[in-house]
Amino acid sequence: MSDITAPSTELASLAAEFDAADELAALRARFVLDDAVYLDGNSLGALPASVPGRLADVVHREWGEMRIRSWDESGWWTAPERIGDRIAPLVGAAPGQIVVGDSTSVNVFKAVVAAVRMADEGSGSGDGRRDEILVDATTFPTDGYLAESAARMTGRTLRPVTPAEVPAALGDRTAAVLLNHVDYRSGRLHDLPALTAAVHEAGAYAVWDLCHSAGALPVDLDEHGVDLAVGCTYKYLNGGPGSPAYLYVRRDLQPRFDSPLPGWTSHAAPFAMDPAYQPAAGAPRGRVGTPDILSMLALEAALDVWGGGGDGGSAGAGVTIESVRAKSLALTDFFLRCVSAYVPEGRVESITPVAHAERGSQIALRCDDAGDVMKRLIHQGVIGDFRHPDVLRFGFTPLYVTFADTERAARVLGETLGEMG
Ligand SMILES: Cc1ncc(COP(=O)(O)O)c(C=O)c1O
């Protein structure tokens, strides 16, 4: 352990070296940030500088002047699919499979019910039907609540199991499995390719929650044959508070996607005002009601940081998800190194896996007085968050977090814990 009252010049100069070599360093200037170290982008991403001007234009010109014409002339009506196609390359999906709208919670419900209905097609409604839904027992609570309701509605039994227990729990009773790519509390990255393959081997459907992975690491939905996926856009995609979520339905499953929320905007001809429901083809089938245009267009502007509009969003500025992942791992490695140098031995315990293959883009430290510790850190300009009962979470958004931020956060943590005893 080093002297915690003195910054380690070695670590501080290493941070400066890493920042100088960081190929993503210039992106930080595209966000509105201040002197604080912002390590809460896994909860609410920072504001991209392009958003306020774009939103002002949407409000004053598109709404204020063009009014109802904007549904067509400003492209409001097709925004859910258009923005879905901007997210697609970030999660390894070809265009036409993602629709933006509603919250993650609502999309979890749509996806799980639709997955069970797909399973029903294969197993019928008699004795042989698949009567179980598996859900990640460690999930963010909303997924568990919604899976429970989906199970009740479809006459299934919900069986909570940890992701590690999923392979053994799968069988010919399994209809669908709802899993998280990265655990919201521990930051553990689950093995999406292997678990998806196991779910398929059992003849069931895999639904993935990408809230804590999209925008932080490669997901490769198409490559791994994921059936359905959902995610939020206000964390690593920086879409803003309550920005709309998204739903991915693999292209070949789209004709079989039977939404439990078939609102009028998912109709094949919404303006025909047909009393009989006819689902739209493709991704729009996942829509429900009128899109939330202000939030949606703020998200669209936020996605410009990945490479501007019109090019599919992946390449223009040279920001690839692979380069983001490389920096994310370098930042979290460096943070763990700084924590072990600055923090008194035994005072915190990392619950985030050390292995890169099992680590998302956050570090979670267990500490008895985590609530008080985080309050003090925030007071000193290091913004992470606290998860009940004893977890300090530090999220690393590679688009704007620096290695100097990382060294400072660990140093302030060490000083704070040293003072608290
Ligand atoms: C893994 C996960 N799923 C779902 C949600 C909830 O999403 P929403 O509030 O958009 O419905 C969150 C929110 O943080 C989350 O972390």
The ligand as an SDF file (V2000), in Angstrom:
LIG
                    3D

 16 16  0  0  0  0  0  0  0  0999 V2000
  -30.6570   -4.0760  -16.8490 C   0  0  0  0  0  0  0  0  0  0  0  0
  -31.7900   -3.1090  -16.8120 C   0  0  0  0  0  0  0  0  0  0  0  0
  -32.9860   -3.4590  -17.3040 N   0  0  0  0  0  0  0  0  0  0  0  0
  -34.0270   -2.6140  -17.2790 C   0  0  0  0  0  0  0  0  0  0  0  0
  -33.9240   -1.3550  -16.7260 C   0  0  0  0  0  0  0  0  0  0  0  0
  -35.1260   -0.4710  -16.6320 C   0  0  0  0  0  0  0  0  0  0  0  0
  -35.3590    0.2230  -17.7620 O   0  0  0  0  0  0  0  0  0  0  0  0
  -36.5600    1.2340  -17.9380 P   0  0  0  0  0  0  0  0  0  0  0  0
  -36.6270    2.0900  -16.7100 O   0  0  0  0  0  0  0  0  0  0  0  0
  -36.1480    2.0060  -19.1670 O   0  0  0  0  0  0  0  0  0  0  0  0
  -37.8020    0.4910  -18.1740 O   0  0  0  0  0  0  0  0  0  0  0  0
  -32.6830   -0.9330  -16.2250 C   0  0  0  0  0  0  0  0  0  0  0  0
  -32.5370    0.4180  -15.6700 C   0  0  0  0  0  0  0  0  0  0  0  0
  -31.5330    0.8540  -15.2120 O   0  0  0  0  0  0  0  0  0  0  0  0
  -31.6020   -1.8390  -16.2490 C   0  0  0  0  0  0  0  0  0  0  0  0
  -30.4170   -1.5060  -15.7440 O   0  0  0  0  0  0  0  0  0  0  0  0
  1  2  1  0
  2  3  1  0
  2 15  2  0
  3  4  2  0
  4  5  1  0
  5  6  1  0
  5 12  2  0
  6  7  1  0
  7  8  1  0
  8  9  2  0
  8 10  1  0
  8 11  1  0
 12 13  1  0
 12 15  1  0
 13 14  2  0
 15 16  1  0
M  END
$$$$
